[in-house]
């Protein structure tokens, strides 16, 4: 059974009723197809209406949905001959950020992204997508590799933020994030970033200071999580919904503010309901952006990126 969010309870009840009726129909001679069809149409209508008026907090919940496509899913569907590269050449390997070489729909690229994992074991392995300094230093190494060999860079962002542990701070978390952001801005090759789920704080922008930033429709991008903001302003995480509203963290808001160039539509009900369609749509958009940036010289690419971020605010 799919995982339903709190605000999807009426939809869940209708879909559960449809499943019960189908089981009844298959077990006996009752013909209740008309009733099943009526309930399915009602569930689809309710799903469309619900997702057409999501609040920022509800979009945050959708962005965090455990069945939403992750980095490995995009790689499997869109990238040929992917060769992962590990380690930062300083401390070790961090699997919260995965990267390597591959062919993005035939185009040679360096691909970097957060991986959250999709079950308990893989989530622990990837630390829920929260990178340590060595993860960002690995990203720097891969971006430098791309720059030296003239390969465009594609990054997929999906993290609640950088790992806040003591050991990460001891190994220079802030410095590593700053250096990764600096490397993004210094690249002489095209850099296209897509926020596919959560874009949390410096942990996100460290690989997303790009020529073009895309966001999936129900993703979020912010300097702090709604819960963190609420804890600071109201001393309670229960005000997270109010914080999400005030922070303007949705794709539409950020496009209006000039922080994001394109908002990529998701299937009705979110990317988790039809991962294949969501992956295909985002893949096509990234390919278009790479194609548009390909004719630019190294100087033009740097100038475009610099002008973009200087214009923010």
N, C-alpha and C positions, 0 to 999 in steps of 0.2 A: 504494500500500500504506500502511496506517496505521503510525504510529510506535509501536513497542512499547518499554516500559520494561524495565529489567534484570530485575525480578522477574516480568515477564510472558513470559519466554522459553518456558516449556512451552506457554503458550497460543498464542504465535506459531508454534511448531512444528506444533501441531495445525491451526491455521487455514491454514498454508502447505500442509499435507498435503491438506486439503479442497480448496484451490484447485487443486492438482495433479490430484487425482482428477476434479474438474469439467472440467478441460481435457482430460483423457484421455477422459472420457465423451462430450464434445462432438465429439471428433475421430474416434471410432470407433463400433462397435456394441455395446460392452460396457455392460451394465446394472449399474452399481455404486451406484445410488441408496441402497440399504440401508446400504452401508458409509459413504457420505457422510453420511447422516442420523445414523448411530451416532457418527461422529467429531464432527459438529456438536453433538450433545447432550453429548458428553464435554467439548468445548471450552467450552460454555456452563456446564456444571456446575463445571468448573475455574475459570472466570472468576468465578462467584458465590462459590465457596469462597475464592478468593484475595482478593477485595475485601471479604469479610466479616471478614478478620483482618489488614488492613493495619497495619503499624507506623507510628508518627508520621513516620519518615523516608520511608517509601514514600508516605504521603499528601502529603508535601512534594513528592515527584517528580510525583505526579498533579496537584497544584495548579499545577505549572510546565509541564505538558504543552503542547507547541506547538499542538496542535489543539483545546485547550480554548476555549470561546466567549469572545470578547473584547467590550469595550465596544461596538464598532461592530455586533456581531452582536445584542446586546440591543436597541440602538436600532432596528436594521432590523426586528426582529421585534415589538417591543412599543410603539414610540413613533411616533405620527403627527405630521406637520407639524414635524419636528425642525428647528430653526433654530440652527446653531452660532454661538457668540459667541466671538471671539478677542481676545487681548491683555490685558495687565494694566494698561494706561494709565500704566505707569511705565518699563518697559524694552523689552518685546517680547512675542512669542507663544511659548508652550511647548506643543508638541503631545503631550507625555507625559500631560497632563491635558486632556481634551476636555469641553466643556460647552456648554449652550445651553437653549433653550426648546422645549417640545414637549407633546404630549398622551399621557400614560401611560394607555393604555386609556380614553381619553376625558377623563381628569382633567388639567387644566393643571398642569404642574410645571416646575421648573428641574432639569435633569439634569446631573450632574458625574461624571466617572469617569476612571480611568487607562486608557490604551490602550497595549498592548505592541506591536501589529503582528503580522502572521502570515506574513511572508516577510522576506528580508534587507533589501530596500529600505524596507519600512514599519517594520521594527524599528529601523532607523537613524533614520528620520524621527521616530519617537515615542520614541526613546532608551530602548527596552526598558521603557517605563512608568516610568522614573525621572525625576521632575519636578525642575526647577530652581526657584529662588525665584519667577520670573515665573509659573510654573504655579500655585503656591499663591496668589499674589496675584490671578491670574485667578479662582481658585475663590472667594476672598474677595469679589471684585467681583460674581460671579454670586450668591453667597449674600445679599449686601446687596441686590441687585436683587430677589431672591425675597422678602426681608423687607419691602421697601417696597411691593411689589404683592400681598402676601398669598398667595404661591404656595408650596406644599410643595416640599421639596427631596429628591431621590433621588440617592444617591451609590453608585457601583459601584467597589469597591476591588480592584485587582489590580496590585501593585507589589512588587518586591523591596526597595524603600526609596527615599528621596529620593536624587537624584544627589549623589555625594560629591566632585565635582570642585572644584578650587581656585577656578575662576571662580564657581561656585555659592556657595561660602563667602564670596567677596569681595562678592557681591551680597546677602548676608544670609540664607542658607538657614535657619539656626536661627530667626531672627526671623520669617521668612515662615511657617514651619511653626507656630510658637507663635501667630501672629496668626490663621492659618486655624483652628486648634483653638479659639481664643477666639471667633471668629466663629460656629463651629458651636454653641458653648455659649450664645451670646447670642441666637440666632435666636428670634423669636417665632412662627415657622411650623414645622409638623412637619418633622422631618428623619429619613429612614429610610436607613440604610446597609446595604449587602450586600457581604460579602467573597466575591468570586466566584472568586478564585484565591489569590494570595499577598497577605497583609496584612503588609507589612514595616515595622516601626518607626514613627517619626514621620511618614514618608512616607505611611503608611496612616491613622493616627489623625487627621491634619490634615483629612481630609474624612469622618471616621467617628465623631466625638464626637456621636452621634445619640441621638434618643429611643428608637429601636429599631435594634439591630444584628443582622443575619441573617448566617449563614454557610452556604455550600454544604457538603455533607457531607465532601467531600474537599479543602476549602480549609484554609489555615493562617493563623494570625494571631499575631505575636510581636514582641517588642521588638528582636530581632536575628535574622538568619538562623542556622540551625543551624551552617553553616560558620563564620560569624563568631564565634559563641559558642565553638565548638570551638577556633578559633585563639587565642582569649583564654585559655581555661581549660587546654587541653592543648597549646597551641603547634603544633597540626596540624589541618587541616581534615578529616583522615581520620576524626576522631572525631565527624563531623557526626551520624551516626545516634544515638550516645549522647546528644549534646546535644539533639537533637529529642525524645528520650524524656524527658529531665529537664525540659525547658522547658514541657511541657504546651501545645503549640501547636495541637492539633487542635480541631475544632469541638465535639466531645463534651466534652473537657476544659474548654474555655472556657465552655461552657454551665453546667457544674457549678460553675465559679468565679463565675458571675454576670456575666461580661463580655459574653455573647451571649445574646439572648432566644430565638432560634429557629435550629434546624439544619434546613436544607432538603435532603431526600434527593435523591440523584443517580441517574441510570439505572445499571443494573448495568454495571460496568466503567468508571464515571466519566463526567463530562459530555462528554468528548471523543468518546465512542463514540456518543452520541445528543444532539448539541447542541440540536436543536429541542425535545426533551422537557425538557432541563435549563433552557433559557431559559423555556419555558412555566411550569414549576413555580416557578421563582424569581419570575417576573413576577406570578403569582397570589398568592404570599406577600407581595410588596411591596404589591400592591393592597389586600390585607386589612389590612395595617398602616396604610396611608394612610387607609383607611376608618375604622379604629378611632380614629385621632388627629384626624380632621377636626372632631368636635364640640368639641374642647377650645379654651379661650380662649388668648390669647397668654401670659397669666400662668400658666395651668395647664401649658402646654407647656414653658415655661422651668423651672417648679418640678419637673415630672416628670423632665426631663433632669438638672437639678441633683441631685435626690435619687438618681437612678440612679448617677451617677458618685461622689457622696459615699459611697455604700454600698459601693463597690468596695474590697475588702481588709478 
